[in-house]
């Protein structure tokens, strides 16, 4: 239904998952390096820096869009991460060909379905951090960034919570 995904190994010792022209994530093949998140969420990325910085210690994280699950590597035993993923094939491929979700140092939950609908069932002030990463292709889906939906996102956040949008596109 969502199109063809490709998972392939690159000569540099990295595995990638691609859907059309959208990169869903990469991971080292070397077992000694598999726990290092790569791509958009490497430790030197903006979100990687935020999550390893001790000045912001979330107790619960939500991510709209799972990809390969690289963000799971930033959770702690006391900080679960909830991935909201529309496409069940993304979850199946990320679990079969990538190990971020299995290697995560804390609890990982995946909720399959439309995140807007699933998040309506979540109590207000449940999350410290909400990461929106459901963008792909050459257009930002306005149903995920309009004023009404952002107000709904804000209700899910604790007092000092934050929303982060990953809007890389063509």
C-alpha positions in Angstrom: 0.0 0.0 0.0 2.7 2.5 0.9 5.1 1.5 -1.9 8.3 -0.5 -2.2 11.0 -0.3 0.5 14.6 -1.2 -0.1 17.1 -2.5 2.5 20.6 -2.8 1.3 24.2 -2.9 2.5 26.6 -0.2 1.4 30.3 -0.8 0.8 31.1 1.3 3.9 29.7 -1.3 6.2 26.4 0.4 6.6 22.9 -0.9 6.1 20.2 1.5 4.8 16.4 1.5 4.4 14.9 3.6 1.6 11.4 4.2 0.4 11.4 5.9 -2.9 13.8 8.8 -2.4 13.3 8.9 1.3 16.0 7.5 3.6 14.4 5.9 6.6 17.7 5.3 8.4 21.1 3.6 8.4 23.0 1.4 10.8 26.5 0.0 11.1 26.8 -3.7 10.2 29.7 -4.2 12.6 28.3 -5.7 15.8 30.7 -3.5 17.9 29.2 -0.3 16.3 25.5 -1.3 16.0 24.5 0.8 19.1 25.7 4.0 17.5 22.8 5.8 16.0 23.6 7.1 12.5 22.1 9.4 9.9 19.8 12.2 11.0 20.0 11.0 14.6 23.8 10.6 15.2 25.2 11.8 18.5 26.5 15.0 16.8 23.1 15.8 15.3 20.9 18.4 16.9 18.5 15.9 18.5 21.4 13.6 19.4 23.1 16.4 21.2 19.9 17.3 23.0 19.3 13.8 24.2 22.8 13.2 25.5 23.0 16.6 27.2 22.3 16.4 30.9 20.5 19.7 30.9 17.4 18.0 29.3 16.5 14.7 30.9 13.2 13.5 29.5 11.2 10.9 31.4 9.1 9.9 28.4 9.6 10.4 24.7 7.1 10.1 21.8 8.2 9.9 18.1 5.9 10.1 15.2 7.6 8.0 12.5 9.8 5.1 13.5 12.1 4.6 10.5 14.9 2.2 11.6 14.4 3.1 15.2 17.7 4.9 15.7 16.2 7.3 18.3 15.7 4.3 20.6 19.4 4.3 21.3 18.9 7.5 23.4 16.4 6.1 25.9 17.3 5.2 29.4 15.9 2.4 31.6 13.7 5.0 33.3 12.7 6.8 30.1 10.5 4.9 27.7 10.1 5.9 24.1 6.9 5.4 22.2 7.1 5.2 18.4 3.9 6.0 16.5 4.2 4.4 13.1 1.6 4.5 10.3 3.0 1.7 8.1 3.3 -1.7 9.7 5.9 -2.7 7.1 8.3 0.0 8.4 8.1 -1.7 11.9 8.5 -5.2 10.4 11.5 -4.2 8.3 13.2 -2.2 11.1 12.9 -5.2 13.4 14.1 -7.7 10.9 17.0 -5.8 9.3 18.1 -3.3 12.0 18.7 -3.8 15.7 18.2 -0.4 17.3 14.8 -1.3 18.7 16.2 -4.6 20.2 19.4 -3.0 21.5 17.7 0.0 23.1 18.9 0.6 26.7 15.4 1.4 27.8 11.7 0.4 27.1 10.6 0.8 23.5 6.9 0.7 22.4 5.6 0.8 18.9 2.0 1.9 18.3 0.9 1.1 14.7 -1.7 3.4 13.1 -2.3 7.0 12.4 -0.5 8.9 15.0 -3.0 11.7 15.1 -5.7 9.2 16.1 -3.4 7.2 18.5 -2.2 10.4 20.3 -5.8 11.4 21.0 -6.0 8.5 23.4 -2.9 9.6 25.3 -3.5 11.6 28.5 -2.4 15.3 28.5 1.1 16.0 29.8 2.4 12.5 29.1 5.5 13.4 27.3 8.6 15.5 27.9 9.6 15.4 24.3 7.6 14.8 21.1 9.6 14.3 17.9 7.7 14.6 14.6 9.5 12.7 11.9 6.9 11.6 9.5 8.0 13.7 6.5 9.3 12.3 3.3 9.4 13.2 -0.4 9.2 16.8 -1.6 6.4 18.2 0.4 5.7 18.7 4.1 2.4 17.2 5.0 0.4 20.1 6.4 -1.9 17.9 8.4 1.1 17.2 10.7 2.2 20.8 11.2 -0.9 23.0 11.1 -2.0 25.2 14.1 -4.7 22.8 15.3 -2.5 19.7 15.4 0.4 21.6 17.1 -2.0 22.7 19.8 -3.0 19.1 20.3 0.7 18.2 20.5 1.3 20.9 23.1 -1.4 19.3 25.4 0.6 16.1 25.4 3.7 17.8 26.8 4.6 18.3 30.4 5.3 21.9 31.5 8.9 22.0 30.3 8.3 19.7 27.3 9.4 20.3 23.8 8.3 19.5 20.2 11.0 18.8 17.7 10.2 18.6 13.9 12.5 16.8 11.5 11.6 18.5 8.2 14.4 17.4 5.9 13.0 17.1 2.4 13.6 18.0 -1.1 
